């Protein structure tokens, strides 16, 4: 029986899925530590939100720029091979970042390595979006997505708290070093997946350019997909700008690295709870509740601007984690059910590309807006607009009617 066939009865019965799950667990464990470690490592040297914004943007811009190419590669070649190579590359770049942080070098030296890491991330994400359909079928799709989400969220609980403690005690460089090792180990796991080889390409077959155009044609013809993408373009710009840039700055002056790590871990705990529940829970038409609840994910931005204490911010982050993961599992299952397997990585790349493009703009603009209007005003206003953005796609009838218990488009 094929690995996909086994996964239709239970994803964990597939050896390929187990190797993928293990690799993801290791990689995500390290990656969950990186944002806290990098943020406070940069602030330790510069005490500047602008430099933190520059380093973060140096990762995001190349990542977004290579997403569409990554989608074409992941639909054209074996996805396990793509993941193995990109994880190896990401691990090597993080070794360089860790070395610079441990040597207390100026963040300017981090920019080229951050950009290279962003390229590897851009090539990785579409393969991750498409590979679940290679490992699971039928009812196993949501179970596989939920198991992966559970692992992802467990690491989000432990990772930020561990990073906060490491950063406060010995510096952020050591947490980044752990992330580097995790990428290298994950590459070894992905190499053991051994997915079937793709059929040989015939002479005169479709070119990469024509396949990329096919992915765009499909994406642009489905309002139920691009409406959600546009909503997240707004949400991501505001959320990432306020939460990732202003969040550490505000926390550095109030609750500290340990408190900020606990807040991020609380969000991970909420997401873990939702992902565990979603292993068994199936909602026939999930997008209305998923998007409605996602509006609550903007509440932590508002509370951050209001200056609440660690407890209330952690509670709001916990709720945001619950609703965000409910949406993520529902959305991934809907896409895996309705988008043809051969197009999944390309369509997923467009989904992520157009929703990620505004993030660098938000992150670069946030420090200047905060300097003009104040951090509190920017955080509260951004949270309100982000909440409204999540409700806008519900105006699309085909999205409201989309089901996850049938196959086909």
N, C-alpha and C positions, 0 to 999 in steps of 0.2 A: 504493500500500500504506500502511496506517495506521502510525503510530509504534509502536503496540503490536505490530503484525505484524512490523515490522522487528526490534523488540526481542526477539521470540521466537527469531530467528535470531542475534542478537547485539545487546545493548543499545546499543552505541556506534554502530550504524547508524541509530539514531533521533535526529533533530535535537533533539527535545524532551528526550530523556534526556541528551544532551550539554550542553544549557543547564542542566538541573537539576544534573548532576554538577559543572559549572563553578561554579555558584552555591553549591553545598554546599562545594566545596573552598575557596572564598574565605571563606565564613562560618565554617566550622569552623577555618580557619587562625587567624582572629582569636579565636574562642571558646576555642581551646586555650591561648591566652596569658592569658585573663582570670582563671582561678582563682588562679594563682601571683601575678599582679600585684595582684589585689584583696586576697588574704590578707596579703601582706607590706606592701602599702600601708596597710592598716588597722593592722597590728602596728607599723608605723613611727610612727604617730601616737599609738597608745594602749598598745602592748605588752600587750594584753589579749585572752585567748582568749574571754572573754565577749562583747566587742564584735565580734570576728570571727564568733562564733556568731550574734549578733543580725543582722548585715548579711547573712550567708548565708541565714539563716532568712527574712529579709525578701523574698528572691527566691523561696524555695521555697514558702512558704505561698500566695501569690497564684497561683503557677504550678500547684500542685496543685489549688487551688480552681477554676481555669478549665479544667482538662483535659477534663472531661466536656462542658462547653459547646463547647470546641474540637472535640471529636469530632463533635458534632451539626452544627456549622458546616461542617467539612471533608467530611462525607458529604452535605451539602445544597447546597453551592456548589462552584464550580471550585477545586480544590486549588492550582493555580498562582497564582490571584488571592489566595487566603488567604495563601500563603507570601510573595508580593510585599508585601502590606500589613503583615504582622506583622514582616517583616525591616526594613522602613522604620521602623516604630515602635521596634523594638529598637535600631536604629542611633542614633536620636535620643536615646533614654534613656542609651545608653552615652556619647554626647557629654557629657551632663550629669555622669555619674559621673567621666569623665576630667577634666573641668574642676575638680570638687571635689577630686579627689586631687592634681592639679597645684597647686592653691591651698592644699594641706595643711589642708583644713577637717576638722572633727571628723566621725567616721563617722556621727553622728546625722543629719547632712544627707544622707547617702547612702540612708537608709532609704526615703523615698518614691520615689526614682528606682529603687531596687532592686526595690521592690514592683511598679512599673509595668513594669519589664523582665520580672519574673516572669509578669505577665499575658500579655505578648506571647509568652513561651516556652510558656505553657500553651495558647495558641491555635495555636502552630506545631507542636508535637509530634504531635498526631493527624493533621494533614495530611501530615507526613513519613511516618507509619506507613502511610498509605493510598495515597500517590501512586505508589509503585513499581508497584502493580498497574495503574495507568493508563499506565505507560511500558514494561512488559515483561509477557510471558506465557510459559507453559510452562516450558521449561528456562531461558529467559532470566531468570526470577525470581531464582534463586539467583545467577546471574552478575551481575545488576544489584545485588543486595544485597551481594555480595562486592566488586564494584568500588567501591560507595559506602563500604563498610567499609574498603577499602584506602586511599581518599582520607582518610577520617576518621582513620585510624590514622597515616598519614604526617604529618598535621598535629599529631597528638599527640606525635610524636617531636620535631618542630622547634619547635612552639609553646611548651611549658613551658621548654625550654632557652633559647629566645630571650627569653621573659618573665623568666626568672631573671637573665639578663645585663642586660636593660634595667632591671629593678627594682634590681639591685645598682649600676648605673652612674648612671642618671638618674631612677629612681623608677618606681613602678607605674602612674602616671597615663598615661605615654606608651604603655605596652602596652595599656591600656584604650582609648586613642584609636585604636590600630590596629584593635582589635576593633570599634569604632564604624564606622570606614570600611569594614570588611569586610562588615558588615550592609547598609550602603547599596549597595555594589557588588553584593552577592548579590541584592538586590531588583531591580536592573536586569536581572540574568541571568534571574531567575524570570519577569519580565515578557515575556521573549522565548520562553518555552516554548510558549505558544499551544495549550493543550489544547482539544479540541472542547467547544463549549458544551453544557451539560446540557439535557435535554428540558425545555420549559416546564412549570411546575407548574400543574396544573388546579385550578379552583376547588373547594373542598371536599376537597382532598388532605390528606395527613397533616400534622399540625402538628409543630413542633420538639419539643414535649413528648412527643408520641406516638412520634416517632422515637427520642428518647432512651430512652423506656421499652422500645422494641423492642431497642435495643442492650444494655440491662441484662438483658433476658430471655434473649437469646442467650448473653451472657457467663456468667450465673449457671447456665445449664443445661449448661455444658461443664466437667466436672471437670478435664479435661486442661489447660484454660486457667487456671481460678482457683486450682488447686493450685500452679502455678508462680508465679502472682501473689502468693499468700500467702507462699510461701517467700522471694520477693524483698522482701516487706515487712519480714521479719525481717532479711534480709541487708543491705538498703539502710540501714536504721536504724543498724545496727552499723557497717557499712563507712563510711558517710558521716560518722557521728559521730566515729569514731576517726580515719579517714584524713584527712578534710578539716579537722577541728578540732584534734585532738591532733597530727596529722602536722606541720603547719607550726610549731606551738609547739615540739614536740620538735626538729624540724629547725633552728629558729631558734637553739636553744641548743647544737646539735651540728654538723650538716653544713652549715648555712647555706642561703641561698636558692639558690645555684648547685647545691649537692648535691641539694637537694630537687627542683629542676628536672630534674636528670639522672635521678633515680629515676623521676619521672613520664614522662620521655622513654623510659626503658627499658621501662616498661609499654606505651607506645605502639609501641615496636619489636616487642615480642612480639605485640601485637594486629595489627600490619601483616603480620607473617609468617603468622599464622593466616588473615587475610582473603585474602591472595594465594593460599595453598594452597586455600582454599575455593572459589575461582573454578572449579577443576577437580574437586575432591574432592566426591563425593556419598555420603552415608551413608544407607542405606535407612531405618533407624529410628534417628535421631540423638539422641533425647532422653535415653536411658540414658547413653551416653558424655558427652553435653554436660553434664548435671547432675552426674554423678560427678566429672568434671574440674573443674567450677565450685567444688567444695569447696576446691580448691587456691588459689582466688582469695582465701581468707581468711588464707593463710599470711603475707603481708606485714604484716597487723595484728599477728600474734603476734610477728614479728621486730622490728617497730617498738617494741613494748613491751619486748622483750628487749634493746634498745639496741645492735643490731648496727651495723656500719659501713656506709658508703655502698655498697660493692661487693656485700655480701650482700643488702642491702635492694633494690638494683637488680636482682640476679638473681631474687629472689622476685617483684619487680614485673614483670619480663619474663615469667616463667611465668604470672603472673596475667593478663597481657595476652593471652597465647596462648589460655588456656582460656576467658577471658571472651568473646573475639571468636568463638571456635568456637561457643560457646553462642549468641551474638547472631545470627550468620548462620543457624544452624540454626533458631532460634526464629522469626526473621522469615520464613524460607522456609516453615516449617510453617504459620504463621498465614496467609501469603499464599496458600498452597495450599488450606487447609481452611476458612477464613472467607470467606463471600460478599463480593465486592468492595464492594457497596453498604453493608456493615456494617463494613468494615475500620477506618475511623477511629474509629467509636464503640466497637467492641470493643477496639481498641488504646488508646483513652482510658481505658477501665475498667482495662485491664491496668496502665497506667502510674499511674493515679490511686490504686488500692488498694496498689500497691507503693511509691508515693512518699509516701503520707499519713504513715507513721511517721518519715520522714526528719527533718522539723523537730523531732519529739519527741526523736529520737536526738541531733541536733545541739545542742539546748538542754540536754538532760540530761547530755551528756558532760562539760562543764566542771565541773559540780557533783559528778558521780560521781568524776571524777579528783581533785577537791579532797578528797573523803572517803576514797577507797580508793587513790589514787595513780594516776598516768597509766599506769605499767607494768601494773598489775593490770587496769585497765579495757581496755587494748589487747589483752592476752593473752586475757582471758576473752571479750571481744567477738569475737575471731578464732575461738575454739573454737566458740562458739554459731553463728556465721555459717556455718562449715563444715558443721555438722550440719543446718542449715536447708536447705542445697542438696540434701541427700540425701532429705529427707522426701517430695517429690513423686513419687519413684519407687515409692511404695506404691500409686499410682493405676494400675490395669491399662491403661486406655485411653491413658494417656500413654506407657507403655512400648511400646505397639503402634503409635503414631502414625508414619505414613510420609510422606515428602515426594515420592514419585514417582507420586502419583495425584491426581486432582482430586475435588472433592466433599467432603462432610462425613463 
